[in-house]
Amino acid sequence: MPFDHIKVWELTVAGGVLLLFSVFTGILYLLLHRVARRLSRRFRNRMGDRLITAVTGPLLILVFVQGLLIAANILTLLDPWREEIRTGFSVVFIILIVLMASRSAGILFDGYMQLLARRRTSGMARQLGPPGRRVVLLGIYFVGILLILDQLGISITPLVATLGIGGLAVALALQPVLGNFFAGTYILTDGAIGVGDYIELESGISGYVHQMGWRSTKILTVFNNLIIIPNSRLADSIVTNYQSPTAHMWVMVTGGVSYESDLAKVEQIALEVASSVVEGCSGAVKRSEPWFGFDGFGDSNIDFWFFIEATDRLGGFQVKHELLKALHERFNLEGIVINYPVRKLILPESKTWTSSGV
């Protein structure tokens, strides 16, 4: 009779524990949904709502299973299977944690890819997104499987060693491919260049970024040729982006006038010509005023420079072409001389000779 009384007491307590955890699970469910709604209203997106919804199911199951474990520990009739129960709970715990981690990682990765898609590198984001997401999820599943095998008493040391050696061999064989892949992810996340940008590498290669892939980046030159650059080479190169932070750029044009010229008149005429070019050239920024200044005493001329703002890299070529042409024509009309290279020689007999073109 005492034995039956103890059994009834154990069953009553175990049932009370299960009931308590069932109520707590319901309260937790309502609380999580309320938090999800508040996060959505506060941050004006569904990211927090999606994250909480993704982990709600596994988390509630985990809490209820914890209640089952506590209730099972109360019942003495389950003592012969205590070790199996503990192992089963550990396996279920790992599965639920892996499920929550994989769902959360997938949602966060998708959100990050959507953020990148709003940039100019959206094409590359679409290419790198699916394989990157698969790699992250496979890594989480792989760790979970190893933990489950360890709980089941299966030694994972030989498996890890075998996979390590095999992974090393594969990594060495795929080193160029992996190097380009990770370099591509770096270029993408850095956001320094994007499709449509005019760039120039330190090697002298220049052109418009035509396409950015996971292995290589394609550049379209002004000669309409396509140059394919491995991402690992591009990531290690010094790159000038002519469209960042804006496409507008300053163009510098240099020249010189003879020492006999009236410098005040030269400056006035040069600014008039530059202003006329800015107004008439489609490659120049209209609201920007040109800059002019004398630079120094050269061998044959007094050197000067112009700064004119162009709309982009190709517009800079157009501005420079129009300015040189208009300036040469106006100087000829005004009688302002641009000297050929001239050197004055003084001979011992005190005779002076002037040679041109030296």
N, C-alpha and C positions, 0 to 999 in steps of 0.2 A: 504493500500500500504506500509506504513512503516513497518507494521507487516511482510509482505512478504519479504521486503528488509532485515529485521533482520534475518529471517529464511535462506535466501540465504547466508547472511554473515556467519551465524553459520555453515551452511553446508560446505561452502568454507573453513573456518578455520579448521573444523573437518576433512575434506578431506585432507587438507594440513598436519595436524598432523599425520594422518594415513600414508600418503605418506612419511613423514619424518622418521617415525618409521620403515616403510618398508625398506627404504634405509639403515637406521642404522642397522637393522636386517641382511641385506645382507652383510654389511661391517663387522659386528661382526662374521658372519659365516666364511668369508674368513680369518679373523684375527685368529680365534680359530684354524682353520685347519693349518695355517702356524705355529702357536705356537706348535701344536701337532707334526708336522714334525720336528721342531727344537729340541724338547725334546727327540724324538726318536733317532735322530742322536747324540745328546750330551751324553745321558745316555746309549745308545746302548741297549735299551729295549723298549717294547711296552707299558709299564705301563702308562707313561704320555699321550701317544696317546690314549690309551683305556679310561683313565679317562676323557679327554677332549671330546672324541667322545660320551661318555655316557651322559655327561651333556649338550652337544650342543643342542640337540633337545628341551628338556624342557626349557633351558635358552632362546633360541630364541622365543619360544612360550610365555614365561613370558614377554619378552621385547615387543612383539607385543600386548599382552593383556594389558600391561601398556599403550600403545598408544591408544588402544580402550577405556580404562577407561578415559584417558584425553579427548579424542574426545567426549565421552558420557557426560562428565561434561560440555562441551561447549554448547551442545544442550539443550535449555530450555524446549523443548517439552518432554524430558525424566524426568523432575522434579518429576512427580508423582511416578516414579519407582526408585528414587535415592537410597533409602535404600536397595531395592532388588538388584540393580546393585552392590552396595558396598559389600553386603554379598556374591553375586556370585563371584565377583573378589577375595574376601578373600579366598573362598573355592578353587577356581582354583589356587590361589597363593600357598596355603598349599599343594594341590595335586602335583603341579610341584616341590615344594621344597622337599617333601617326595620322589618323584620319583628320583630326582637328588641325594638325600642323600642315598637312597637304592642302586642305581646303583653304586655310588662311594664306598660305604661300601662293596658291594659284590666284586668289582674289587680289592680293597685293601686287603680284607680278602683272596681272592684267591691268590693274590701275596704273602702274608705272608705265606700261606700254602705251596706254591711252594718253598719258601725260606727254610722252615722247612723240606720239602721233600728232599732237597739236603743234609741234615744232616743224621746221623745214625738213627734218630728217625722217619724215613719216614713212617713206618708202623703205628705208633701212630698218626702221622699227618693226615694220610688218614682216621683214625677212628674218630678223634675229629673234622676234618674239616667240614663235612656236617652238623652235629648238631650245631656246633658253628656258622656257617654261618646262619642257619635258626633262631637261637635265636637272632642274631643281627638284621636281617631283620624284624622279627616279632616285635621286640622292636620299630624299626623305624615306622612301619605301625601302631602300637598301639598308639603311641604318635600322629601321624597324624590324626587318627580317633578321638581321644579325642579333638584335636584342631578344627576339622571340626564340631563336635557336639557343641562345645562351640560357634562357629561362627553362627550356626543355631539357637542359643537360647535355646538349650537343656542343662539343668543343668547336669554337669558331676560329681558333688560332691557326690551324692548317688552312682553313678556307680563306682567311684574311691574307695569309702569307702567299697562297697560290694566286689570289686575285691581285695582290700587290705586284707580284712578279709579272703576271700577265698584263696588268694595267701599265706597268713601266715599259714593257715591250711595245704595247700599242701606242703609248704616248710618244716613245722615240720614233716609231714609224710614222706617226701622224704629226710630228712636231711642226713641219711647215704649215700644215692645214690648221692645227690648233693655234699656232702663232698668229696666223692671219685672222682667225675667228675672234680671238680675244682682243687683238688690235682693233678689229672692227667694232667690237662692243665698246672699247675705250673711245674710239672716234665718235661713236653714236652718242654715248652718254656725256661726253665733253661738250658737244654742241658747237665746237669752234668753226666747223665748216658744214655746209648743207648743199643739197641739190640746187643748182642754179648759180652758185657762187663762182666768181672769177678768182682763181687762186694761182699762185706761183710758188713752185718748190725751189729749194736752195740749189738744186741741180740745173735750174733754168727752165724746166718744164712748166708751162702755163696754159691756162684755158679754163673753160667752164666745167664745173662738176656736173657730169651727165647722169651718173647713176652710182649709188653707194650700196654695195652688196656685203655679204658676210665674209667673202674671201678677198675681194678687190674693189677698188674705186676707179671708175671710168671718167676720164677727162676729155672733153671735146675742145680741140685747139681752134684758133682763129682760121686755120687752114682747112677746117672741117675734117680733121683726122682724129681718130679715137685712140687715146693712150690709156692702157690698162696698167694700174699700179697696185701691187699687192699691199694689203692693208698694213702689214708689218713694216714695209718700207715707208709708207706714208706716215705712220705713227712716229717713226724715228727721224723724220725729216723736218727741217724748219720750213714752215709754210706761211706765206703772206696771203691773207684774205683781203682782196680789194673791195669786198662788199660788206665788211664788218668793221665797226658797228653799223655803218650805213654805206650805201653804194656811192655816195658823193665822195670825191677825192680832189685834193689840190694838185694841180699840174704846174710844174716849174719849167719856165722857158728862159734860157740865158742868151746873152748876146753882148755886143760891144760897139762903141762908136769911137771915132778918132779923137785924139787929144785936142784938136782944134775946134771941136764941136761946142756949141752953147748948151751946157748941161741942163739948164732950166728949160730951154726950148725942147730938148730931147725928152725930158720927163713929161712935159705937157703933151707933146705929140704922141708919145708912147701910151699914155693913159687914155687919150682920145681914141687911139686905134684899138686898145684893149677893150674899152667900153663898147665900141662899135662891134667888135667880134663877139662879145658876150651877148649883146642884143640880137645879133643875126645868126648865131651858131646854135643849132639844136642840142649840141652836146654840152653846152655851158649852163650853169645854174644862174638864172636871171636875177635873183635877188641878191646875189653876192657881188661885191665890188672887187675889182682886180687890185693887186698890190704890185708896186713897182719900187725898185731901189737900186742904187749903184753899189757895186760889190767890191771893186778894187781897181788898182792900176795894173793892167795887163801889159804884155810885151808890146802890143801894137795898138790896143784900144783901151778905153775905160770900160770895164765890164759892168753889165747890169743884169737884173733878173726880173721875171714876172712870176706872180702866183695868181692862178685863175682856177676857180672851183668848177669841176666838171661833174656831170651827172653820174658817170661810171667810168670804168677802165677804157672802154671803146670811145666814149665821149671825150676822154682825155687826149686820145690820139687826134681826134677831129679838131679839138680846140687848139692844140699845138700846131697842126697843119695850117689852119686858117689864120692864126696869129702871125706865124712866120711869113706867110704870103702877104698879108695886109701890111705888116710892119716894113717889109722890104720895099713894097711899092710906095708907101708914104715917105720913107726916108729918101728914096730917089727923087720924089717930087720936091721935097724940102731941101735937097742938097746936103743932107747929112751923110757923111761918109762912114762906111764900115770898112776899115783897112784890111788889106791882105796882110799876112805876117810880114813885118818889116824889121830890118835890123840895120842900125847905123854903125858904120865902121870908120874909125879915125886912124889914118895911116901916119907913120913917122914923119913924112914930108909935110905934115899939116894939111894934107889934101883930104877932103871929106868925100866919101862915096856912100851912096845909098843903094843897097841891093834889095830887090823885092822878091818875095817867094822863098826866102831862106828860113 
